[in-house]
Every structure is written in structure tokens, then in C-alpha cells.
Amino acid sequence: MIINSRILFWINILVLSTLSGMCLAQNGELNVPETYVKTIPAHPRLFASATRFTALTKQTDSVSRQLKAYIQHEAEKALTADPLVYPSTGFKFGPMRAVQGRILALGMAYRLTGDKRFFDRGRQELRQLAALPDWAPNHFLDVGEGAMAAGVGLDWFYDDLSPTDRDQITQAIVRNALLPSLNVPEGNGSWVAGDFNWTQVCHGGLTVGALAIAEREPALSRQIINRAIKNVPHAGAVYAPDGAYPEGPSYWSYGTTFHVLLIEALRSALGSSFGLEEFPGFLKTADFNLQMVGPSGLDFNYSDYHLETQNEPIMLWFARENRRPDLARQELADLHTLYRDAMTNTKSRVHENRHTPLALLWWNPSLAAKSAGTFSPLHWTSRGVLPIAVMRSASNDPLGTFVAMKGGTPNHSHAHMDVGSFVLEADGVRWAIDLGTESYDKMRAAKLDLWSYAQNSTRWTTFRVGPEGHNILRFNNALQQIDGKAEIRELPASGKAIGNVVDLSPLYAGQVASVQRTVQLNDDRSVTLHDEWTTADKPVAASWQWLTKATVSRTEKGLLLQQDGKSLNLLIHASGNDSGTYTIDIDDVSPARNPQDSPNPGVTRLVVRVASPAKMTTKLDVQIVPGSVAQGRK
């Protein structure tokens, strides 16, 4: 009946398209017709049907067995967990995410086992959620998370809920999520038509809530669903053309996960994704996620990055969609770690993602036999909103050299003033680091313009966010220009060497006439960093920054970095500034500088200072030689 319903749904759309065009939005985009509720499947219809849940119980490959055991383990933990505490004022973000994780685990375990204990606790969570007077519309992410939790819970537990429970949960979705969302305008930089993670999270959660109650509130639900279909393409556009995500790996996980949830909710309930996975670069973005990870396992943690070390269930979805088992490799390893540690009551190095129960739906067992032997390219360059380049000396060498560099602009959601910055690893050590995000609470307490990306925003006074805390060039200690954007291109092939050039001129308009940074990974695993700038009518004081946790000492030709029993030589040469002289500062930046700043234990900032006369081109070359490479040269 579910398959037939989907066929009828699309027949209905085709008829309406032919006769009256009512299934098309005014802008010509495909839209949900008024009659959709006549063919919507019975509950459960979100992410899986009853038939699909039954099929999961018979899925016996090793990954599926481990996933089911792990999900049941998490559901058992939820049975004895303390009730969640929802703040009466302010944000409800933490408990909203927690209840979502509980409902997904309890609901999946109930569907797989029929154990009423899981239903009883799931109903308890739903009743508590539905009884709240609001879901914190002042921070609408909380509403999106709550709507996702309530919608999935109502749908998966629907058959066993009493009419009163169904009514109360439905009313809560309407009162606390759907109606408040209509009070948020589409303009003025709001999440409704935004190009950032809120757009995906809020529309994804709201659509799940709307689809769960579609037969009870058909007109309102249709309005919510069509609003999502209309506006999520704004967020989808940022992946073009190669898959990079401007807000960084942390928010990639958040926004992209809810984008996938929206696609899967629409597919399962309405038979179509309405093309929301077809944006250029979207299906490529799984490669971005893989490329951001260095040999050490650390991410290129640019922008407002939050260290979570969690698994990524959507990588199984991307593996399935792209028919690429290599995309699932790391997630399968992380899932095995979670399973092993859960079964042995060991604290895991992997932090569980609350959407892990959905991994069982997205895992394609036929990929298991094909997962060996394919690795991501050693040189990867992404264009678009955030140009980014990654170079590595080997695919699967924990001691290999890894360099990742970003272009783009500071004027984007969660961006830092870090254009041209990079991280570098060699011999198992991350030598050039990014400090990641600063505490939002600290920045709020300091009364900063936390979400203002204007040229003179106080956001940029925060050490980790502004130019002081990144591996960039500076001229006269001025800020980068927020209306500038740096593009990245690949260097022509030269033997086994690979490299990229980032044109930073737009970021330093009015400071110097032109500036470029070139990074080249050589075939011996050393790296050449070449910066070149031309001054205008006035001389400038140029500075070159590098943040590290290494112990630093001066050498005849530059600097020696030492960390974890390894070493890295920086061989520095300046030219074009009359005498070719430079000075080096070795700054301890571990103490907090301002009220909004956190300490940075053990972090040193290297600053190479060069005086550049007017109307002259200055070049600063830094040859970066890992200790193991230096030994080989002797």
C-alpha cells in the first residue's frame, strides 16, 4: 500500500500539473499539492514504513547486527536516565537535543523488538515535551530540534499512543513549532531564507513535525512543507560546486545532517525529495568531510569549530547515494568502536551522535564487500563560497605531511578573520594550528557584537576569532577587509609536487597593491610557503603569523620547532625589501588577553616582521622541513 500511495501521489501531481499547474509554486518550482493528504502513507511514515522496520529485523550482516545491539544498549540506558530538565526561560537547546536522541533510540529499539518498556519511556519523554508552554522560539534552533523529536516520536509510536496522547503531541507541534515559525519573516537575514545551518535545521525539524500531523492539520502542514522546499535551496547553494561548507566541519555536520533528514522525511512520506539533494556540490560534500581530517585524526578546525569527536551517520547515507563504499569507511570504524566500548562498558573515544539509530536505515549492506582499496585524492581543491585546498603526501600514512589552506571571506556565518590561514601536520604532529571557536557565552558576557561580521565589529577583538589568532599575513596590523574574497587555484603539475595559490589581494585592499600566498607540498614531504606582496605609495610593516604548541628555538636560518619527540625546521628567507632583513617574535599567547578570551595553554605565536618600502615587491619564503626529512637529506 505504501508503494501504491507514492505512485498515486505522483499521478496526482502530474494530473494537476497538466490541468491547472497547482502543484507548481509561483516561481515555477515543484510544490506539494493541496490533495497530498489523500495519498500520504499511514504511520509510521517518517524515514521508514512498518514494512521497512520489519525488514530491518531480518538484516543480519555484521554492521547491522552491531548497530542493532548498540541501539538497544542506548535505549536500555534511556530507560533509567533521569528526567530531562527544561529551563523555564532562555535556551532549551541541550535538553531538546537530548530528548531527540532518547526518542530516536527508544523508538528504533521498540520498532525492532516490540519491547513495551521502550514505548513506555518514549511516551513519557513525549508527554513531558508536549507539556512545555514553549520550545524557546527566541532561539529557533531549539524549536527545530523539538519539532524533530516530537514528530518522530508521534510517528514511530503512533499506533500505541492513546487518542489523548496523539492530540496533545499534535497540539504541541502546532502551538510550539509550526505557528511560531510563521512569525519569522523570510527576509532580514533570518533563518527562513538563509544560507547557513539554521535554515537546514529549522526547516528540517519543522517539516518532520508537519509531516507527522499532516492528516490532522493538512493546510498548515502543507504551508510549512512548501516553505521549506522553497527556501532550503538557499542553504543548498553554498555547497557548489565542489562540496566545501563555509561554516566549517562542526556546522557542516549539523546543517548537512538536517538537510539529509529533510530529504529522507520527504522521500518517505511524500515519495520525493523535491530535488533537495540535487544542488551542485551537495552529493560531493562527503569528500569535503573526509578531506578535512589530517593524518592525526584532527580536523582542519576553521571558523567556529567545536571539538566533538562524534561519529557521522550521514556518511552512510552519502555512501549509499553515491554508491561509494569508501565514504563509509571511517564511519563504520567509529560505529564498531562505539559498539565494542558499549558492550565492554568502556568509555569510548568516539562521542555518540544522537542520530546514530538512523544509520541502520541508511546502511547498505551490499557496500561492505566493496569498501577496501579506494582512498580520497592526495590533492583536493574546492571552489565556490569557501575556496579551500588540501594537500597530503600519502593516503593512509599517520606520519605523512598534510597541509590545508582556506580562502573565502570573513563575512559569512561563523566565519573568522582567517583568510589565507592554514594548518600543517608532519611526522604525526600538528605543527601549525587553528584554535577553533571561542565560547559564545564569554563573548555574550563581554557584550560583543557576536553575530556581526561588519568591518569594525567587536567580534574581531576576540583572539581566536579575529586576525591575532590565525596563521595569516597582516599589514600595519590592520584587519582584513570583510568585503573581500580570496579565490584559490591549483599550481600546474611539477613532477610529484602539488600546490595551490590563494589571491589575497581583495582582503588587503587599501593596505597593499597585491598579495598572494603559495603553498607547495614537495615530493620529499617538505613544504614551501611563499608569500609575495607589492606595496602601493606608502611603506608597510608586514607580519607573518604561525601558531603552534611546539617548543620553539631560534636557529641560524630560522626556527626549530620540537614537539612529542619530533622536530620541524622553518628555513626563512626574505627578499625585495632592500636588505632582505626580517625579525622574529616568539610570543606566548597562552594567557587570556580580554574578558571574552579563553586561555590557550601551551600555545606560541611566531611572528616574522618585514619592513616593506613603498612601490616594491617583497617575497617571504619559508621552507618547512620535517625532522624525518632533514635526517634523510644528511
N, C-alpha and C positions, 0 to 999 in steps of 0.2 A: 504493500500500500504506500510506503514511503517513496519508492521509486516512481510509482504511478502519480503520486501527488506532485512530485517535481516535474514530471512530464506535463501534467495538466497546467502547472504554474506557467511553464514556458509557452505552452499552446495559448494560454490566456494572454500572455504578453504579446505574442505575435499577432493575435487577433486584434487586440487593442491598438497595436502599432499600426496595423494596416487600416483599420476602420477610423480611428479617431486620434491616434498619436498620444493618448492619455498616459501611456507608460513612459513617455519621454518628458524630462524636465524642460522648462522653458529655454534652457541653454542647450538643448539637444542631447543631454546625457541620459542614459538609461536610468529609470526610476522605478520604484515599487508601485504597482497599480493599486487602485482602491479595493479591488476584489481579491487582493492577495490572501486575505484571511480565510477565504473559502477553500483554499488548497494547502494551507500551511499544515505540516505534519503534526501528529499528536505528540504529547510529551512522552519521553524525553526527545527533544529535537535540537538541543544546543550541543554542538561538537560531536554528538553520537546519538544514534537511534537505539531503541531497545534491541533491534537486531544486531547492531554493531557491538553493543555491550556484551551480548551473548557470544558473539564471535571472539571477543577478547578473552573470554574464559577458556577458549579452546586454543589460544595462541601459546604454543609450548616451546618456542625457541629459547635459548639461554637468556637473551636480553629481556624478553618478555617475562620469563619466569622471575628473574631478579627484580625487574620493575614491579611486578605484582607483589612480590614479597616485601619490597621496600615500602610501597604504598600502604600495604596493610600494617606494616610496622608503624608508619607515621599516623595512621588512623587510630591504632591502639594507643599511641601516646596522646592523641587528642581526647580520647575518652576520659582520661584522668587529669587533663590540663585544667588549671584554674580558669574561672570565667574571665573573659576579657573585660578590661575597664576602659570605657569610652569617656573621654573628657567631656564635661558639660559645656565648656567653651573652648575656643581655639581650634587647633588642628585635631583631626581624628585619624590621621594618616597611618600611624603604626598599627592600631587595632583594626582598621579597615583592611589592611593588607594581611594581617594575621587571621582574621575571620575568613577571608577569601581562601587562604591556604588550608585552613581547617576544613572548610566546606568542600573544597576540591578533593582532599584526601578522604574524608568521610564519605562523600558521595560516590567516588570511584570505588572505594572498598565495599560500600553497600551494593553497588551495581554488580560487582564481581562475585560477592559472597552471599548476598541476601541476609547478612547478619544484622538483626534488628538493633543491636547496640549502636551500630554506626548511624542508622537512621535516627534513633532517639537523640543522640548527641548533635547530629546535624540539625534536627528540628529545633533543639534548644538554642543553638547558635543563631538560626534564622529568626526565631521569636525575639531574641534579645536585639538583633539588628533591626528588625521591623518596628520594635517598640520605641526606638530612638526618635526624639522630636525632629531631628535633622541629621544630615550626614556631612556637615561642615561645608556649606556652599561657598563660604568665604575663601576656601582653598579647594577648588573644584576637583583636583586630583582625588581627594578623599571621596567625593561623590562618585567619580568614575569607578574607583575601587569597590565602593559599597554596592553600586549597581551591578557590577560583575558578580560579586559574591551572592547577592540576593537573587539575581537572575538565574545563575547556575544552580543554586540550591533549590529554588522553586521548581525548576525544570527537572532536575535529576531526582528529587524526592516527591514529585507532584502526585504520583499515583497513591502514595501512602499518607499524604497530608490531609488533614480534615478540611472541609469547606471553610471553616473559620480561619484556619491557618493560611489557606490559599488567599482568602480575602485580605487578611492583614498584611501579608507579604506583598501582594499586588498593590494595595493602597500605599504601602511604604515606598515602593518603587516609583509610583506616580508622584506622591507628595514630596519625597526627599531627593528624587533624582530627575525624573523627566520634566516635570513642570518647572523646577528651578533652573534647568538648563535653558529653557526658552527665554528666561530673563537675561541671558548673556548675549550681547549683540555679536553680530558676525564681524564687525569692524573694530577699530581702535586697538589693534594688536591683541585681541582676545584669543583664547584657545580655539574658538569655534572655527575660524578660518585661518588658523596659524600654520606655521611651517616648522613646528617644534613638537617635542614629545607629548606635551599636554593635549594636543589635537588628537593624537592617536589614542592616548589613554582614556580621555574623557569620552570621545565618540565610541571607542570600543566598548567601554563599560556600559554606557547608556544604551547602545544598540543591543547588547546582550539582555539588559533589563527589559527593553521594549519587546524583543522577540519572545521573551518568556511570558509576557502578558498580552500578546498580540490579539488573542481571541476575546479578551476581556476589555481591552482598550484599543480597538483597531485603528481609529483615526489618529489618536495621539501617538501610538507606536509607529504608525506609518510616517508621521511627521518627523519623529526622532530618527528613524532609519534613513529616510531620504536626506535629512540634513547631514547625516554622516557621509553618505555616498557622495553628496555634493562637495563637501569640504575637506575630507581626508586627502584628496589629491594634492592639496597644498602641501601637506606634510610629506606625501609620497614623492613630490618633485625634488626634494633635497638629495635623494639617492642618485640622481642622474649625474653622469652616465655610467659610472663605474662602481657605485655602491658605497662610497665613503659617507660617513654620518657626521655632520658638523658639530654636534654636541658632545662627541667623544664616546668611548666604549661603554661607559656606565649608562649613559642615556640612550645609546644605541640599544642596549639590552631592554631597557624599559619601554621606549617608544616602539621599537620593532616587534617586541613580544605582543603588545596590544594591537598592533597593526595585523599581525598574524591571527590573533584571537578574533578580531573583527572579520577578517576574511573567512575563517573557519565557521564562525557563527552564521554568517550569511549563507555560506555554502550548505551547511547542514539544515538550516531552517527554510531557506528560500530557493535553494538549488543553484545559486550563482554567487560569485564573489563580486559581481558588477565591475570586474576589471581592476580591482584594487591591488592585485599583485602584478599588474602588467606595466607599471611605471618603469621607464628606463632605469636600470641600475638596481631595482628592488631585489630581484632574484639573485643578483650578483653580490648583494651586501653580506652574504655569509663569508665570502672571501675577505672582505674588509675585516670581519671579526677575527678570522684566522691570522691575517697579516699583522694585526695589532699586537700579537703576542711574540715576545722575544724568546730566544733560546732558554732564558732563565725561567720562563713561565710568567714573567711580568708583562703587563700591557704597556703600550705607549699611552700613558695616562694623561693626555692633554685635556684641556678645558676643565669643567667642574667634575673631576673624576672622583668617584667614591670606591674605595677598595672593598670588594665584596667576596671575591674568590668563590663565586657560586657557579653551579652548573647552568647550562643554557639549553633547555628543552627545545627551543625553536630551531636549534641546529639540526635536529632530527627532521623537522618539518622542511627545512631548506634542502636537506639531503634527499628527502622523498620527492620534492617538487622538481629538483634539478637532476634527479637520478644520479647523484654523485655520492657514493659511499664515503669518499674522503672527507666530506663536510661533517660526517657524523663521528669521525674517529675520536676526537678529543672528548666529545660529549659522552660517548659510550665508555671511555676510560673513567670519566668523572662519575658516571652512574654506577659503574662497578665499584668504585671507591666508596660511594655512599652506601651501596648495598652491603659491601664487606664490613664496613665500620658499624653499620646499624646492627648487623647480625652478631657482631662481637662486642657490642656496647662500647665501642671505641670512639673518642672524639675525632671527627673527620676533618681533614684539611680542606674539604670541599663544603661550602655552605649551601644547604639545600635551597633551591629555588621553589617558591610556593606553587609554581605551575608544573612541577615535575609529574604529577599524576597525568597531565595531558600528553606527556612524552609517550605513554603507552598507545595513545591514539595516533600519534604521528610516526611512530617507528614502523618502518617497512622491513620485515624480517628477510626479504629477498636481497637486501643490500649487504647483509652480514658476510656473505661469501665473497663479496667483491671489494672489500674495504682495504685490502693491502696494496702497497706499491705506488700509490699516487700521492704526490705532495704538491703544496702550493708553489708557485713560481718564486725563484730567488729574487727577482726584481719586479716590483709591482708599483705602478703609478696610477693614481686615481685623479680624475679631473672633476670639475663641477663646483658646487658651492664651497666645498672644502678640498682643494688640491692637496694631495698627500703622497709621499714616496717612501717606499720600504726597500731596503737592500739587505741581503743576508748572504753569507759565504757558503752556507750549506743548509739543506732542508731539515735535517734531523740531527744536528750536532750541538749538544749543550755548551760546547766551548767555542762555537762559531762566532763570527763577528756579525753584528746586527745594527743597522742604523735606520731610524725612521725620522722623517722630517715633514713638517706641515707648512702649508701656505695659508691662503684664505684671508680672513678679516677678523678684527676684534669685535665687529659689530654684528653679533649673532647670539642667539640664545645660549647661555652658559659659556660663552667664549672668554678667553683670557687675552691679554695683550702679549701674545707669544708668537706672532707670525715670523716664520723662519726658524723657529726653535726645533730642537731635535733631541732624541735620546740615543745612547750608544752603548752596546754591550760587546765584550770580547773576553775570552777565556773564562766564561761563566760569571762575569761581574758586570753590573750595570754601572758604567763609569760616568756617563752624563745622564743626569736625572731630571725628571719633572716632579714637582712637589704635589701635583694634583690640586684638589679643591681646598678651600678654606671653609671653616664652619659657617653655615648660613646664620646660625644663632648668634655667633660672635659678631658677624657683620651687621646683623639687625640691631644688636645691642649697642653697637658703635654709631648707630643712626646713619649708616651709609646708604647711598643710592644703589642698593644691592642689585636691582634688575635694570639699572640704567646703563646703557652702553654708549652714552654721549661722550664727546671728546674730553670734557672736563668732569666727568662723573667721579664721585668719590670712590666708586668701585675700584678704580685703578690705583688707589693708595694702599690697597691690601697687597702685602708682599707676594703671596702665592698667585695672585690674580693679575697684578699689574706687571710692568716691564722689569721691575727689580728682581723678580724671582724666576727668570727664564733664560734659556741659552740663546740669546739673541744679540744683535748689534744695536748700539744706541749712538746717537749723535747729539752732543751737548746735553746729554741726559734728558732729552725731550721724549714725549710719548709718541708711540706710533699713531698714525692717522687712522681714525676709525672708518673713514670713508674710502680707504684704500683696500685693495685686494691683490694678493700675490698669487700669480699662476706658477705652476711647476711644469717643466718639460724634461724629458729624458735626454741624457747625453748620447751622441752617436756611439755605437759599439766600438770599443777599442780593446782588442784582444779579449781577455776574460774580465776586464774591468767593467764595472757598471756604475752609473751615476745619474744625478739629476741636478738641474739648475732651477733655483727659485728667484724670480724677478721681484725684488723687494722695493723697487723704486716708488710705487704708489703709497707704501706705508711710511715713507720718509719724505714725502713731497714738502718742499719748503725748507728742508734741512740739508739735503744733498741733491745733486742733479740726477744721479742714478746710483743704484746699488744692486748687486747680485751676490747670491751665495751658491756655491757649487760644492756638492758632496760626491766624492767618488770612492767606491769600495774597490780596492785593488786586488789582484789575483793572489797576493800573499797574505790576505786578510787585514792588511793595514788600510787606513782610511786617509784620504786627503780632503781637508776642509779649506776651501779657497773663497775668501771674501774680497770683493773689489767694489770700490765706490769712487765716484767723481764728485768733487765739491763744486759749488757754484761760485758766487762772487765773494764769499766770506770763508775764512778758515773754520774748521770744526774740530772739536775734541771727540774723537771716536773711541768707543769702548766695545769690547768683545767679551761676552759673559759665558761662563760654563759652571754649572752647579754639580757638585759631586759629594759623595760620602767618603771618598778616599782620603788617606793622609797624603798631603801634598808637600813636595820639597822642590827647591829650585835646582836647575842644572845649567851647565854652560850654554846649552842650546834651547832651553825652555823649562819644562816642568816634568817631574816624575810623580805619578800617582801610584799609590800602593793600597791594596785592599784585599782581605781574605787570602793573603799569601801570594797574590798576583800583582803584576805591575803593568803600567801603561805609560809610555813616553809621549809627551807632546813637544814636537820639534817646531819652534815658532820662527817665522821669518817675515819681516815687513819690508816693503819697498815702495818707492814712489813718493815718499814724504821727506824729500831732501836727503836726510841722513839715514833713513831706514831704521830709526830707533823706535823703541817702544818701552813701556814699563809694565810691570805685572803687580797687581794687588792680589793678595790671598786673604780673603775676608771670611771671618767666622760669622755665619748668618744663622747660627743655631738659636740665639735668643729671639723672643718675640720683639718686634720693633714698635708696634702700635697696638692699641686696645683690641683691634679686630684680628690681630695676627696670633697664630699658634706658634709655639717654638718648633724648630726644625732640628732635632737632635743630631749632632754629628755632621751637619751639612756645611760645606765650604763653598764659597763662590770665588771663582777665578775671574779676574778682570784684566784683560790686556788693553792698555791705553795707548792710542796712537794719535799724535797731532798731525792733522791733515791741512796743508796750506790751501788757499783759495785756488780754484781753477786747476786742480791737479787730481790725477787718478792715483789712489793708494791701493795697494794689494797687501792682504794679510793671509799668509799661508800657514796652516798648522798640519804637520804630518803626524798622524796618530798611529803609534806603533805598539801593539800588544807585546807584553814581555815575551811570550812564546815565539812571536815573530822575530823580535830582536835577537833572541838566542839563536834562531835559525840563520840570521844574517851574519853571525860572527864566524 
